[in-house]
Amino acid sequence: MAAAAGNNQRRDPDVIIYNSETLYLIDRRFSTTTYGDQSIIIKLLFPNDNTETGVYELNISAEQEVAFQRRAADNNLGPVIYANGLYIPGSRLPFVSYIETGELTNTGDNERIEYHYIQPFYYIIMEYYSQETGWKGPVFVSDVSLKHGMDNNKLFYDFIKKLVINAHVANIFDPIMHFYYHQSHGLRMIDYGRCITCQSPEEQKKCIDDMCKLVQVRQPPSPTIRRSPSSTRRSPTTRRSPTTRRRTSTRRHKPSRSPLRQSQRRSRSRSPLKRSQRRSPLRP
């Protein structure tokens, strides 16, 4: 097999044997090579360069990816990881890699030569969501209903909410191609290399919003908060007391008597002439 382009022209083996399982090369990219069979997949992650800094950065990012995926797997949302670690040339690996020469052995099988890696890489051995074991994927919200009696929109929304709130994980960059479904195991997500952590309620809300937008999921409307009647009624302590209410008097006051009139009235009632007339002895 020709050497893979890039990454210092690395050579990728054709076959990996892990726990008596034969895993074949199924995908090869600049920094990733993947091997799988029906139930197990091995993902090899290579550094951008083989310098000490490049290997260190690879180890940091790969360990973070493993941590995200383990948290998802603990909540039945992602593939279970069986083994992982950083390989430095000369160290031991939990699997053996082979190159196929293209020639046949005496038994009619392809001749294989054991391959020894000369570049550092990070390996992740995990559960494989293959069609042979009943998985469908990638699946989308727009597909025909995946789960009987449930709308796909609700299925995806419940998954995203559980991933963010329970596992504190979100993919807000490229989640749409990473969903798989199994009738017995439900909806799952693969590839946690570009995930982030969502801890606070504010972060979780934003993560749910972003993931729903990218996966094209409609969120249910937010519940409206109704005020109770007691909250809108004025408290008895704030009412004005009847005694303190300002009164506007409507009673008419009698006009005050002029002092001149009062003196004239007194003078008339006390006139000596009239008193003498009333008491005159000549009056019969």
DRENTIMI-447230 format. One record per residue: residue in three letters; x, y, z of N, C-alpha, C, O in turn. Coordinates in steps of 0.001 Angstrom, whole numbers, padded with zeros to 6 digits. Atoms other than C-alpha are relative to their C-alpha. Layout:
residues N
ALA	X	Y	Z	X	Y	Z	X	Y	Z	X	Y	Z
...
END
This chain:
residues 284
MET	000847	-001189	000000	000000	000000	000000	000881	001236	000000	001897	001294	000693
ALA	-000793	-001219	000097	001270	003442	-000885	-000039	000755	001308	-000983	000642	002090
ALA	-000077	-000786	-001232	002333	005740	001872	-001043	001100	-000026	-001381	001625	-001087
ALA	000993	-001056	-000113	-000211	008241	003134	000656	001341	-000233	001791	001566	000185
ALA	-000544	-001319	000283	000273	011799	001947	000049	000828	001262	-000783	000656	002154
GLY	-000107	-000880	-001158	001401	014411	004454	000572	-000710	001197	000896	-001896	001134
ASN	-000506	000544	-001249	002607	013898	008014	001300	-000776	-000211	001454	-001894	000281
ASN	-001300	000616	000276	006143	013115	006788	-000149	-001331	-000746	000632	-002259	-000537
GLN	000197	001192	000826	004771	010509	004332	-000106	-001268	000855	000566	-002260	000574
ARG	000137	001157	-000884	003708	008113	007090	-000642	-001163	-000757	-001407	-000967	-001701
ARG	000569	001209	000572	002814	004581	006181	-001049	-000545	000960	-000777	-000723	002147
ASP	001072	000542	-000840	-000506	003231	007469	-000144	-001486	-000259	-000274	-001902	-001411
PRO	000195	001440	000174	-000824	-000510	008096	-001366	-000311	-000615	-002282	000509	-000560
ASP	001256	000414	000608	-003566	-002412	006297	-000947	-000640	001005	-002167	-000524	000884
VAL	000797	000794	-000930	-004739	-004525	009227	000555	000168	001408	001764	000292	001605
ILE	-000378	000008	-001408	-004722	-004364	013030	-000694	-001188	000667	-001886	-001418	000464
ILE	000564	001123	-000764	-005234	-007408	015241	-000100	000442	001460	000898	000806	002083
TYR	000227	-000390	-001398	-006786	-006615	018630	-000910	-001037	000652	-002041	-001247	000212
ASN	000772	001032	-000706	-007967	-009329	021035	-000580	-001034	-000975	-001760	-001378	-000910
SER	000365	001004	000999	-008063	-011845	018168	-000996	000505	-001030	-001489	-000273	-001847
GLU	000897	-000597	000989	-010258	-009452	016177	000842	000670	-001090	001820	001358	-000797
THR	-000696	-000599	001125	-009111	-008391	012712	-000719	001277	-000410	-001882	001251	-000812
LEU	000576	-001308	000322	-009704	-004705	012088	000660	000521	-001269	001886	000588	-001358
TYR	-000505	-000470	001284	-009353	-003348	008559	-000045	001528	-000081	-000851	002180	000583
LEU	-000046	-001435	000222	-008484	000152	007442	-001298	000456	-000652	-001654	-000025	-001728
ILE	001273	-000481	000549	-011769	002020	006890	000016	001496	-000304	-000858	001983	-001022
ASP	-000067	-001438	000281	-010716	005688	006832	001408	000505	000282	002034	000116	001268
ARG	-001343	-000546	-000181	-007476	007607	006420	-000011	001471	-000391	-000442	001835	-001485
ARG	-000085	-001433	000242	-006924	011342	006692	001389	000485	000392	002258	-000299	000773
PHE	-001325	-000548	-000261	-004021	013699	007242	000472	-000325	001414	001625	-000711	001606
SER	-000423	000193	-001391	-004004	013332	011038	-000747	-001130	000704	-000588	-001308	001911
THR	000794	001053	-000624	-006358	010379	011635	-000081	-001226	-000910	-000278	-001109	-002119
THR	000220	001261	000713	-006502	006722	010615	-000910	-000860	000868	-000738	-000937	002084
THR	000992	000766	-000753	-009383	004447	011587	-000071	-001430	-000530	-000094	-001667	-001738
TYR	000135	001420	000311	-009622	000647	011692	-001226	-000532	000730	-001532	-000096	001840
GLY	001182	000523	-000674	-012734	-001357	012467	-000429	-001355	-000508	-000048	-001795	-001593
ASP	000715	001207	000419	-014694	-004575	012370	-001459	000234	000331	-001919	001373	000246
GLN	001429	-000157	-000257	-018315	-005187	013324	-000296	000724	001307	-001302	001428	001394
SER	000337	-000550	-001315	-018115	-004061	016954	001101	000826	000643	000857	001477	001659
ILE	-001123	-000728	-000597	-014671	-002512	017629	000613	000908	-001050	000731	000541	-002219
ILE	-000680	-000943	000878	-012991	000527	016133	001211	000562	000734	001159	000843	001931
ILE	-001214	-000592	-000556	-009456	001840	016664	000304	001272	-000780	000414	001258	-002006
LYS	-000264	-001307	000598	-008758	005502	016015	001409	000428	000380	001736	000528	001562
LEU	-001361	-000460	-000220	-005152	006644	015606	000086	001482	-000350	-000264	001886	-001458
LEU	-000134	-001443	000178	-004466	010374	016027	001480	000353	-000066	002249	-000009	000824
PHE	-001403	-000344	000207	-001184	011776	014701	000218	001500	000219	-000675	002302	-000052
PRO	-000289	-001429	-000203	000510	015086	015613	000227	000700	-001341	000541	000066	-002348
ASN	-000270	-000775	001212	000840	017872	013076	001471	-000064	-000380	001818	-000017	-001561
ASP	-001428	000224	000247	004596	017478	013444	000528	-000848	001140	-000100	-000938	002195
ASN	-000544	000934	-000977	006811	015079	015356	000931	000650	001014	001739	-000025	001652
THR	-000799	-000696	-001002	008422	017734	017513	-000566	-000273	001393	-001672	-000793	001546
GLU	000454	000194	-001381	008179	017627	021279	-001266	000799	000272	-002174	000324	000953
THR	001193	-000826	-000176	005663	020469	021192	-001200	-000615	-000710	-002300	-000639	-000158
GLY	001093	000608	000748	003571	018752	018523	-000575	-001218	000702	-001792	-001400	000738
VAL	000459	001193	-000728	003398	015511	020506	-000714	000394	001282	-001718	-000214	001652
TYR	000642	-000466	-001235	002562	017389	023703	-001405	000521	-000288	-002347	000183	000429
GLU	001312	-000538	000351	-000306	019261	022027	-000961	-001108	-000421	-002148	-001055	-000102
LEU	000835	001145	000368	-001597	016010	020527	-000518	-000719	001240	-001698	-001063	001316
ASN	000402	000720	-001212	-001653	014348	023932	-001067	000766	000773	-002018	000170	001279
ILE	000974	-000823	-000714	-003540	017261	025511	-001368	-000064	-000669	-002375	-000294	000000
SER	001283	-000013	000710	-006235	017410	022821	-000645	-001378	-000008	-001866	-001485	000111
ALA	000555	001355	000014	-006641	013625	022661	-000559	-000387	001367	-001622	-001001	001455
GLU	000500	000298	-001348	-006981	013299	026443	-001308	000727	000258	-002197	000193	000920
GLN	001246	-000746	-000162	-009657	015984	026344	-001136	-000670	-000776	-002258	-000765	-000279
GLU	001016	000712	000775	-011517	014139	023576	-000467	-001257	000716	-001663	-001548	000746
VAL	000342	001219	-000747	-011393	010919	025614	-000873	000336	001210	-001836	-000373	001501
ALA	000782	-000396	-001178	-012712	012725	028702	-001434	000349	-000388	-002375	-000057	000293
PHE	001347	-000337	000467	-015668	014162	026755	-000787	-001254	-000358	-001950	-001399	000020
GLN	000707	001204	000449	-016516	010802	025219	-000342	-000918	001167	-001404	-001540	001167
ARG	000307	000835	-001172	-016293	008955	028542	-001209	000556	000763	-002051	-000207	001236
ARG	001144	-000598	-000686	-018726	011440	030107	-001285	-000272	-000762	-002332	-000514	-000160
ALA	001176	000315	000806	-021108	010892	027209	-000364	-001480	000137	-001539	-001820	000278
ALA	000249	001432	-000112	-020725	007106	027418	-000591	-000365	001361	-001423	-001267	001456
ASP	000545	000249	-001341	-021435	007189	031167	-001501	000291	000060	-002206	-000240	000917
ASN	001424	-000337	000056	-024842	008661	030258	-000702	-000667	-001184	-001784	-000244	-001592
ASN	000545	000749	001142	-025458	006188	027379	-000268	000903	-001201	-001303	000799	-001858
LEU	000142	-000949	001099	-024913	008927	024808	001104	-000137	-001047	001008	000456	-002122
GLY	-001131	000134	000918	-021634	007885	023139	000654	-001362	000116	000325	-002134	001016
PRO	-000669	001312	000004	-019376	004905	022338	000859	-000213	001245	001515	000705	001736
VAL	-000823	000378	-001153	-017716	003088	025227	001458	-000110	-000447	001752	-000675	-001501
ILE	-001435	000084	000282	-013921	003435	025300	000595	-001160	000790	000423	-001250	002006
TYR	-000584	001173	-000634	-012026	000198	026004	001453	000240	000427	001893	-000277	001454
ALA	-001397	-000284	-000322	-008440	001498	025970	000433	001249	-000756	-000119	001578	-001805
ASN	-000527	-001204	000658	-006494	004634	025099	001373	000308	000568	001722	-000131	001664
GLY	-001316	-000371	-000496	-003022	006083	025395	000874	000609	-001085	000539	000566	-002269
LEU	-000965	-000604	000903	-000067	007859	023826	001104	-001011	-000303	001689	-001609	000600
TYR	-001071	000911	000417	002375	005763	021816	001236	000802	-000397	001163	001728	-001205
ILE	-001297	-000545	000371	006045	006733	021636	000798	-001166	-000598	000839	-002244	-000006
PRO	-000738	001110	000627	008213	004655	019254	000884	-000747	000989	001682	-000146	001709
GLY	-000743	000843	-000928	009685	001764	021194	-000851	-000487	001152	-000503	-001482	001788
SER	000887	000437	-001087	006820	001521	023730	-000938	-001100	-000502	-000967	-001400	-001696
ARG	000871	001120	000349	004257	-001287	023779	-001392	000490	-000353	-001850	001529	000123
LEU	001364	-000289	000426	000832	-001295	022142	-000902	-001187	000335	-000429	-002323	000387
PRO	000922	001109	-000278	-002297	-003341	022985	-000490	-000702	-001268	-001412	-001514	-001196
PHE	000382	000644	001261	-002586	-004400	019323	001243	-000160	-000876	002297	000408	-000593
VAL	-001093	000240	000942	-000397	-005587	016437	-000464	000425	-001380	-001589	000121	-001777
SER	000341	-000525	001322	-000347	-003937	012998	000771	-000768	-001078	001883	-001246	-000856
TYR	-000612	000770	001087	000400	-005574	009652	-000157	000730	-001335	-001116	001469	-001554
ILE	000051	-000435	001387	001157	-004640	006053	-000270	-001230	-000862	000370	-002267	-000687
GLU	000273	001091	000928	-000320	-006847	003347	000873	000178	-001245	000883	001241	-001867
THR	-000935	-000084	001123	002207	-007630	000637	-000679	-000167	-001354	-000104	000188	-002383
GLY	000678	000263	001264	-000351	-008591	-001990	000241	-001408	-000519	-000365	-001807	-001513
GLU	-000272	001385	000393	001026	-012136	-002257	-000789	-000956	000883	-001185	-000603	001993
LEU	000777	001000	-000719	-000762	-015281	-001143	000908	-000989	000709	001973	-001349	000208
THR	-000733	001023	-000742	000449	-017716	001459	-000404	-001382	-000500	-001230	-001508	-001404
ASN	000328	001373	000381	000296	-021486	001162	-001450	-000344	000304	-002025	-001237	-000319
THR	001398	000248	-000355	-003140	-021375	002772	-000965	000841	-000828	-002180	000723	-000675
GLY	000853	-000826	000841	-004419	-018856	000220	-000346	001344	000597	-001105	002109	000002
ASP	000251	-001299	-000640	-004477	-015913	002618	001014	001031	-000482	002065	000690	-001025
ASN	-000936	-001062	000335	-002869	-012547	002015	001192	-000048	000949	001044	-000194	002162
GLU	-001206	-000002	-000817	000689	-012467	003204	000089	001320	000763	-000124	002391	000193
ARG	-000079	-001188	-000853	001170	-010043	006103	001364	000078	000663	001949	-000928	001064
ILE	-001258	-000258	-000674	004279	-008473	007541	-000277	000964	001147	-000917	001998	000957
GLU	000240	-000870	-001154	004245	-006982	011030	000631	001364	-000230	001747	001490	-000732
TYR	-000436	-001382	000218	004548	-003218	010972	000369	000621	001340	-000344	000452	002329
HIS	-000470	-000687	-001207	006509	-001190	013546	-000047	001504	-000262	000599	002013	-001178
TYR	000176	-001454	000174	005529	002444	013913	001289	000735	000353	001989	000388	001304
ILE	-001169	-000832	-000264	008272	005027	013739	-000414	001425	000369	000434	002291	000582
GLN	000520	-001318	-000370	006024	008001	014551	-000851	-000119	001258	-001493	-001147	001473
PRO	000895	000006	-001160	004264	008904	017792	-001442	000229	-000438	-001694	000871	-001457
PHE	001427	-000216	000259	000465	008826	017861	-000774	-000309	001264	-000232	-000863	002220
TYR	000906	000291	-001126	-002485	008589	020246	-001062	-000961	-000513	-001630	-000742	-001583
TYR	000989	000992	000431	-004810	005576	020051	-001216	-000014	000940	-001091	000177	002149
ILE	001252	000152	-000754	-008444	005181	021155	-000693	-001246	-000531	-001026	-001320	-001714
ILE	000700	001239	000360	-010053	001725	021128	-001391	000075	000609	-001538	000221	001823
MET	001360	-000260	-000493	-013826	001960	021382	-001042	-000855	-000699	-000757	-001609	-001629
GLU	001170	000660	000587	-017245	000598	020584	-000265	000565	-001393	-000120	001764	-001631
TYR	000215	-000394	001391	-018120	000660	016873	-001493	-000087	-000324	-002107	-001139	-000146
TYR	001407	-000027	000399	-021605	001708	015672	-000099	-000397	-001473	-000225	000466	-002341
SER	-000006	000501	001370	-021642	-000457	012554	-001394	-000467	-000421	-002234	-000788	000419
GLN	001272	000483	000536	-024534	-001439	010299	-000193	-001478	000315	-001324	-001935	000483
GLU	000093	001440	-000276	-023727	-005104	010970	-000582	-000274	001382	-001164	-001335	001606
THR	000539	000189	-001353	-024700	-004631	014624	-001299	000767	000225	-001743	000917	001363
GLY	001330	-000595	-000103	-027942	-002781	013864	-000052	001507	000093	-001120	002068	000340
TRP	-000015	-001463	-000102	-026855	000863	013869	-000320	000649	-001336	000077	000157	-002392
LYS	000275	-000823	001171	-028170	003443	011421	000716	001335	000171	000663	001956	001233
GLY	-000649	-001287	-000132	-026141	006488	010667	000874	000346	-001177	001283	-000513	-001958
PRO	000556	-001061	-000867	-025545	009192	010252	-001488	000224	-000260	-001975	000059	-001378
VAL	001440	-000261	000087	-029181	010059	010974	-000242	001482	000253	000567	002172	000873
PHE	000305	-001429	-000065	-030888	013443	010785	-001442	000215	000485	-002266	-000700	000459
VAL	001346	-000342	-000466	-033951	015202	012167	-001016	-000162	-001122	-002164	-000531	-000874
SER	000913	000055	001150	-035469	015255	008681	-000276	-001418	-000496	-001082	-001601	-001408
ASP	000225	001389	000425	-035314	011438	008343	-001410	-000463	000374	-002114	000179	001154
VAL	001232	000651	-000416	-038340	009192	008552	000114	-000342	001483	001200	-000644	001977
SER	000004	000197	-001452	-039358	008702	012190	000863	-001201	000403	000661	-002316	-000078
LEU	-000931	001042	-000427	-036602	006709	013909	-000582	-000859	001119	-000442	-002082	001111
LYS	000568	000712	-001140	-038394	005778	017113	-001509	000000	-000117	-002124	001050	-000305
HIS	001439	000129	000158	-041939	004479	016949	-000731	000817	001073	-000456	000704	002268
GLY	000808	-000788	-000910	-044411	006901	018464	000649	001284	000479	000095	001970	001339
MET	-000659	-001237	-000426	-041924	009766	018822	000486	000775	-001215	001070	000215	-002143
ASP	-000478	-000875	001056	-041214	012703	016582	001519	000144	000084	002076	000246	001177
ASN	-001465	-000129	000008	-037556	012985	015493	000475	001273	000676	001528	001283	001314
ASN	-000403	-001259	-000615	-037440	016582	016652	000109	-000147	001519	001063	000338	002127
LYS	-000042	000221	-001449	-038261	015550	020223	001137	-000954	000371	001796	-000772	001395
LEU	-001072	000961	-000255	-035827	012618	020012	001354	000699	000047	002141	000456	000961
PHE	-001270	-000708	000048	-032923	014882	019049	000086	001063	001101	001143	001249	001705
TYR	-000021	-001030	-001034	-033924	017667	021442	000271	-000614	001372	001068	-000075	002140
ASP	-000225	000667	-001280	-034076	015271	024410	001459	-000452	000123	002053	-000371	001198
PHE	-001401	000442	-000029	-030648	013899	023449	000930	001186	000282	001796	001104	001152
ILE	-000869	-001171	-000170	-029027	017345	023171	-000097	000542	001424	000913	000889	002037
LYS	000200	-000509	-001361	-030534	018464	026467	000694	-000900	001028	001307	-000403	001972
LYS	-000648	000933	-000928	-029286	015324	028242	001515	000071	-000121	002223	000016	000884
LEU	-001442	-000091	000216	-025827	015609	026677	000576	001230	000697	001634	001155	001322
VAL	-000498	-001251	-000565	-025446	019216	027831	-000182	000042	001513	000749	000396	002238
ILE	000303	-000153	-001423	-027118	019054	031252	000588	-001130	000836	001117	-000879	001919
ASN	-000484	001136	-000785	-026127	015547	032393	001500	-000244	-000173	002209	-000482	000805
ALA	-001416	000276	000256	-022724	015087	030702	000847	001263	-000042	002075	001184	-000031
HIS	-000713	-001285	000085	-021813	018818	030525	000880	000073	-001248	001977	000630	-001213
VAL	-000745	000059	001258	-020680	018263	026921	-000876	000543	-001116	-002091	000342	-001116
ALA	000727	-000500	001169	-021652	020006	023668	000941	000100	-001180	002120	000423	-001030
ASN	-000724	-000232	001243	-020526	020054	020062	-000698	001148	-000706	-001772	000968	-001280
ILE	000623	-001187	000590	-021246	023559	018804	000690	000399	-001304	000560	001533	-001763
PHE	-000728	-000295	001232	-019090	023301	015673	-000503	-000835	-001189	-000834	-000283	-002238
ASP	000400	000837	001134	-020050	020291	013516	-000730	-001278	000464	-000278	-002382	000158
PRO	000650	001202	-000543	-022524	017941	015239	-000902	-000747	-000978	-001220	-001911	-000736
ILE	001115	000532	000779	-024958	017282	012402	000285	-001364	-000632	-000653	-002133	-000845
MET	-000340	001263	000664	-023084	014328	010801	000384	-001101	000975	000859	-002152	000545
HIS	-000566	000920	-000984	-022322	012511	014051	-001034	-000773	000819	-000700	-001294	001883
PHE	001040	000685	-000758	-025634	010968	015162	-000306	-001370	-000609	-000425	-001520	-001825
TYR	000323	001364	000408	-026388	007232	015036	-001157	-000501	000864	-001346	-000064	001999
TYR	001186	000477	-000722	-029500	005324	016051	-000078	-001520	-000053	000224	-002147	-001069
HIS	000214	001451	-000125	-030205	001784	017247	-001346	-000215	000688	-001674	000476	001653
GLN	001337	000223	-000561	-033656	000396	018003	000044	-000361	001484	-000876	-000028	002231
SER	-000104	000408	-001406	-032447	-001049	021321	000753	001007	000864	000477	001130	002058
HIS	-000867	-000904	-000781	-029892	001570	022377	-000362	001470	-000148	000089	002302	000639
GLY	000430	-001382	000163	-031488	004748	021071	000974	000834	-000807	001772	000312	-001586
LEU	-000816	-000964	000738	-029779	007857	019728	001338	000202	000710	001392	000329	001933
ARG	-001344	-000217	-000542	-026019	008302	020195	000757	000975	-000903	000362	001232	-002040
MET	-000852	-000905	000774	-023316	010716	019052	001438	-000477	000042	001909	-000932	001085
ILE	-001399	000397	000076	-019767	009941	017891	000871	001246	-000196	000368	002345	-000428
ASP	-000995	-001022	000300	-016586	012009	017493	-000101	001202	000944	-000860	002140	000700
TYR	000029	-001043	-001028	-015937	014203	020541	001253	000884	-000025	001602	001522	000969
GLY	-001235	-000762	000109	-012783	015870	019246	-000181	001502	000006	000759	002232	000320
ARG	000217	-001458	000054	-014382	019317	018855	-001052	000451	001014	-001732	001457	000810
CYS	001011	-000327	-001013	-016569	019361	021945	000549	001008	001002	001755	001241	001084
ILE	-000348	-000944	-001059	-016589	021902	024761	-000759	-000393	001263	-001683	-001206	001226
THR	000658	000243	-001284	-017593	021863	028428	-001054	001071	000254	-000829	002250	-000016
CYS	001088	-000921	-000364	-020883	023437	029567	-000349	-000252	001460	-000938	-001282	001788
GLN	000192	000203	-001432	-021069	023906	033330	-001135	000852	000574	-002086	000313	001139
SER	000978	-000893	-000630	-023090	026950	034397	-001326	-000051	-000753	-001352	-000425	-001925
PRO	001301	-000035	000683	-026822	027307	033619	000004	000887	-001241	-000640	000569	-002240
GLU	-000072	-000897	001164	-026017	030206	031283	000723	-000670	-001163	000288	-000577	-002311
GLU	-000749	000712	001042	-023421	028139	029388	-000837	-001130	-000586	-000836	-001339	-001800
GLN	000813	001119	000480	-025772	025174	029163	-001124	000473	-000912	-001409	-000164	-001926
LYS	001066	-000525	000846	-028589	027263	027752	000541	000384	-001373	-000075	000089	-002398
LYS	-000593	-000409	001273	-026303	028715	025094	000424	-001215	-000817	000248	-001234	-002035
CYS	-000425	001214	000697	-024897	025275	024237	-001201	-000721	-000624	-001127	-001189	-001760
ILE	001202	000628	000537	-028394	023842	023819	-000515	000788	-001194	-000885	000206	-002213
ASP	000461	-000848	001110	-029396	026795	021637	000865	-000201	-001244	000348	-000348	-002352
ASP	-000916	000126	001135	-026297	026463	019450	-000103	-001373	-000659	-000131	-001472	-001886
MET	000088	001344	000574	-026546	022686	019026	-001316	-000207	-000730	-001343	-000791	-001813
CYS	001308	000140	000649	-030258	022816	018234	-000015	000730	-001341	-000600	000249	-002312
LYS	-000042	-000760	001249	-029600	025444	015598	000780	-000757	-001070	000348	-000824	-002221
LEU	-000836	000712	000964	-026828	023398	013939	-000628	-001317	-000453	-000469	-001721	-001604
VAL	000629	001277	000338	-028796	020139	014053	-001392	000206	-000583	-002043	-000752	-000999
GLN	001311	-000372	000545	-031958	021978	012896	-001144	-000587	000827	-002091	-001172	000301
VAL	001011	000466	-000957	-033985	021104	015978	-000794	001193	000507	-000221	002215	000883
ARG	000866	-001044	-000556	-036963	023210	017050	-000127	-000212	001500	-000460	-001305	001958
GLN	000144	000096	-001445	-036967	023949	020747	-001435	000288	000408	-002105	001102	-000229
PRO	001348	-000303	-000485	-040237	023884	022699	-000064	001414	000532	000942	001924	001025
PRO	000110	-001378	-000502	-041567	027332	023649	000232	000057	001498	-000128	-000861	002235
SER	-000253	-000187	-001428	-040481	028654	027007	-001319	000221	000725	-002184	000928	000208
PRO	001247	-000198	-000753	-043227	028488	029670	-000139	001441	000445	000822	002059	000903
THR	000259	-001376	-000443	-044841	031838	030418	-000282	000011	001488	-000972	-000868	002003
ILE	000174	-000129	-001443	-044768	032962	034033	-001196	000911	000266	-001171	002092	-000078
ARG	001195	-000778	-000317	-048204	034097	035229	000061	000517	001423	000453	-000196	002346
ARG	000034	-000571	-001347	-048569	036431	038158	-001251	-000440	000718	-002345	-000430	000155
SER	001152	000388	-000796	-050804	035220	040910	-000788	001246	000388	-000215	002331	000490
PRO	000812	-001175	-000380	-053729	037498	041899	000513	000714	001232	000406	001935	001345
SER	-000468	-000622	-001238	-052186	038060	045299	001199	000896	-000240	001447	001841	000510
SER	-001189	-000804	000251	-049040	039445	043732	-000324	001341	-000608	000456	002285	-000482
THR	000373	-001266	000615	-050901	042154	041837	-000896	000839	000901	-001082	002028	000640
ARG	000874	-000730	-000901	-053228	043137	044686	000831	000817	000986	001859	000353	001479
ARG	-000736	-000850	-000930	-052116	046020	046883	-000061	-000570	001404	-001121	-000956	001895
SER	-000070	000533	-001353	-050971	044876	050259	-000816	000869	000948	-000842	002092	000812
PRO	000812	-000788	-000949	-053279	045884	053136	000819	001055	000738	000288	002091	001137
THR	-000830	-000947	-000742	-050367	047629	054792	000262	001271	-000785	000676	002289	-000229
THR	-000263	-001185	000819	-050092	050012	051876	-001236	000858	-000195	-001153	001938	-000780
ARG	001223	-000801	000134	-053704	051204	052028	000016	001185	000962	000579	001121	002055
ARG	000122	-001160	-000878	-054434	054608	053432	-001050	-000231	001063	-002155	-000703	000791
SER	000965	000108	-001088	-056088	054599	056749	-001073	001081	-000161	-000762	002208	-000545
PRO	001073	-001018	000116	-059501	056360	056765	000271	001243	000825	-000158	002346	000486
THR	-000255	-001152	-000870	-058249	058549	059558	001050	000925	-000577	001113	002110	-000251
THR	-001063	-000818	000563	-055301	059713	057543	-000353	000542	-001371	000424	001289	-001966
ARG	000393	-000478	001310	-057235	060355	054350	-000343	001485	000074	-001034	001936	000988
ARG	000254	-001447	000020	-057348	064010	053454	-001466	000246	-000313	-002018	-000307	-001264
ARG	001415	-000315	000191	-060836	065399	053754	-000158	001367	-000658	000556	002322	-000353
THR	000339	-001300	000616	-062266	068116	051597	-001372	000410	000523	-002377	-000202	000162
SER	001250	-000401	-000635	-064944	069943	053590	-000904	000707	-000998	-000463	001565	-001762
THR	001003	-000641	000878	-068128	070912	051736	-000997	000832	000799	-001927	001402	000227
ARG	000930	-000752	-000843	-069869	072570	054694	000179	001496	-000231	001290	002026	-000236
ARG	-000037	-001446	000220	-070779	076158	054056	000055	000730	001335	-000699	000412	002254
HIS	-000101	-000808	-001213	-069747	078657	056708	-000926	001207	-000119	-001020	001856	-001161
LYS	000849	-001198	-000003	-072184	081326	057678	000880	001234	-000055	001937	001291	000572
PRO	-000821	-001222	000069	-070923	084743	056816	000064	000673	001372	-000928	000784	002093
SER	-000177	-000644	-001324	-069542	086475	059815	-000751	001339	000033	-000811	002075	-000952
ARG	000762	-001242	-000153	-071618	089331	061171	000943	001193	000139	001973	001148	000812
SER	-000803	-001225	-000083	-070273	092779	060738	-000088	000591	001413	-001170	000607	002000
PRO	000032	-000608	-001354	-069319	094443	064038	-000929	001207	000077	-001506	001492	001127
LEU	000867	-001169	-000007	-071254	097527	062997	-001444	-000401	000178	-002175	000217	000952
ARG	001379	000472	-000114	-074493	095621	062577	-000280	-000534	001399	-001329	-000277	001990
GLN	000216	000546	-001335	-074014	093787	065822	-000192	001127	001035	-001021	001006	001937
SER	000122	-001110	-000964	-073569	097102	067689	-001322	000739	-000167	-001919	001184	000814
GLN	001276	-000652	000234	-076631	098626	066019	-001140	-000831	000592	-002082	-000280	001162
ARG	001061	000859	-000520	-078744	095610	066994	-000052	000106	001527	-001131	000139	002119
ARG	-000016	-000104	-001466	-077637	095872	070597	-000575	001349	000455	-001304	001456	001440
SER	000485	-001340	-000412	-078320	099584	070682	-001513	000110	-000121	-002158	000789	000678
ARG	001448	-000046	000152	-081843	099074	069413	-000690	-000779	001112	-001711	-000358	001655
SER	000654	000800	-001039	-082599	096353	071884	000140	000634	001389	-000652	000358	002290
ARG	-000214	-000600	-001322	-081269	098403	074747	-000317	001498	000012	000211	002220	000858
SER	000328	-001435	000076	-082726	101806	073803	-000796	000436	001245	-001769	-000228	001601
PRO	000696	-000472	-001231	-083831	103804	076940	-001420	000426	-000282	-002308	000322	000564
LEU	001337	-000469	000319	-086777	105178	075134	-000992	-001134	000011	-002078	-001038	000582
LYS	000944	001135	000053	-088327	101873	074471	-000194	-000605	001380	-001295	-001048	001707
ARG	000183	000567	-001327	-087693	100675	077965	-000927	000891	000839	-001748	000423	001628
SER	000873	-000906	-000774	-089313	103789	079361	-001438	-000087	-000459	-002387	-000002	000321
GLN	001369	000129	000506	-092236	103396	077076	-000658	-001253	000535	-001846	-001246	000859
ARG	000610	001241	-000495	-092712	099788	078205	-000345	000107	001500	-001257	-000558	001993
ARG	000218	-000065	-001457	-092540	100792	081849	-000709	001298	000419	-000770	001613	001607
SER	000633	-001289	-000378	-094404	104113	081693	-001248	-000239	000873	-002084	-001086	000555
PRO	001161	000172	-000902	-096925	104469	084581	-001254	000582	-000576	-002355	000242	-000144
LEU	001207	-000623	000584	-099235	106583	082411	-000672	-000945	-000981	-001822	-000739	-001371
ARG	000606	000917	001003	-099774	103665	080023	-000957	-000928	000718	-000619	-001569	001713
PRO	001006	000801	-000712	-102976	101888	080897	000372	-001475	-000045	-000350	-002311	000499
END
